[in-house]
Amino acid sequence: MVSEKKIEQAEQQAGEKKRPPSFIIVCLVGTIGSVLGLMLTFSSASSLVGTWYPPYLGFSAIIGLICMGGLWTMQKWSVYTYLGLFIINQAVFLLLEKWTILSLVIPLIVLIVAFPHLKKMTNPFQAEDE
């Protein structure tokens, strides 16, 4: 028979990992941005930057989509991966002299919303009872 204490612990853990409402908006905006980036991959405008840029843009958009999926399921790795992607993209945009404030603002909002909730997120590489 399951003890009341175990039931309370399970309910508490479920409440701690509940997705904050702000994540819904952030995941939606991030997903839309990634899908638009993926669509831009196949445009002639991305080829004007360089022959290497469309594959880079497509890879970056796919990683962004994966990160949004991870954020949706409250996975820690998604925040750290998105941070790495953000830093690399900022460097690429600066080197190409294509940097705009929009390339900074939207990903920064995602990170500002996500980082305070890291403690509530799941780490797939850590045992549940730790």
Secondary structure, DSSP 8 states (H G I E B T S, - for coil): ---HHHHHHHHHHHHHT---HHHHHHHHHHHHHHHHHHHHHTSHHHHHH-TTHHHHHHHHHHHHHHHHHHHHTTBHHHHHHHHHHHHHHHHHHHHTT---HHHHHHHHHHHHHHGGGGGGSB-TTS-TT-
